[in-house]
């Protein structure tokens, strides 16, 4: 399975809260002058940012634990590496 990790960031003090596609977003102008928009979490007190890279997540059939490793920024390329990582034989 391919996933993108998410993490939260504080809302910049100069940001205004707007509604887009039925969800609340923070909109602000960055230090370089670019207008940025990022969705807020359910409580509305932090912004939610997705990683640029895809992560490959598979369940190990022997142990039942989830294994996850970093893929590429391109989803098609990350799909091609969906296999268990090689385990060195002792």
C-alpha positions in Angstrom: 0.0 0.0 0.0 1.3 3.5 -0.8 0.7 6.3 1.8 1.8 9.8 2.3 2.8 10.7 5.9 1.1 13.7 7.5 2.3 15.9 10.3 1.0 19.0 11.9 2.5 22.5 12.0 1.5 25.6 14.0 -0.6 28.2 12.2 1.4 31.3 11.3 0.2 34.4 13.3 -0.5 36.4 10.1 -2.7 33.6 8.5 -6.3 34.1 7.9 -8.8 31.2 8.2 -10.8 30.5 5.1 -13.2 27.7 4.0 -12.5 25.8 0.8 -14.2 22.6 -0.4 -16.1 22.3 2.9 -12.9 22.3 5.0 -11.1 25.1 6.9 -7.7 26.2 5.6 -5.1 28.7 6.7 -3.9 31.2 4.0 -0.9 33.4 4.5 1.9 35.1 2.5 5.3 33.4 2.9 8.5 35.3 3.4 9.2 35.0 -0.3 5.9 36.7 -1.2 4.1 33.5 -2.2 0.5 32.9 -1.1 0.4 29.6 0.7 -2.8 27.6 1.7 -2.8 24.5 4.0 -5.7 22.6 5.5 -6.4 22.6 9.2 -6.9 19.6 11.5 -10.4 18.8 12.9 -10.0 21.0 15.9 -8.8 23.9 13.7 -5.8 24.7 15.9 -3.0 23.3 13.6 -2.2 22.9 9.9 -1.8 19.5 8.4 1.0 19.0 5.9 1.6 15.9 3.7 5.0 14.7 2.9 6.3 15.1 -0.7 7.4 11.5 -0.9 5.3 8.4 -1.0 5.9 5.6 1.6 5.5 1.9 0.8 3.8 0.1 3.7 3.4 -3.7 3.7 2.6 -6.3 6.4 5.4 -8.8 7.0 3.7 -12.3 6.5 6.0 -13.9 9.1 5.7 -11.5 12.0 2.5 -9.6 11.2 4.3 -6.3 11.8 4.0 -3.4 9.4 7.1 -2.5 7.4 7.4 0.9 5.9 10.1 2.5 3.8 10.5 5.7 1.8 9.6 5.7 -1.8 9.8 8.4 -4.4 7.9 11.7 -5.0 6.4 10.0 -8.1 3.6 7.6 -7.3 4.2 5.4 -10.3 7.8 5.0 -9.4 6.9 4.2 -5.8 4.5 1.5 -7.0 7.3 -0.2 -8.8 9.2 -0.8 -5.6 6.4 -2.4 -3.7 8.2 -5.4 -2.5 9.7 -6.6 0.8 13.2 -5.3 1.5 15.9 -7.9 1.2 16.8 -9.4 4.5 20.5 -10.4 4.9 21.0 -14.1 5.6 23.2 -14.9 8.6 
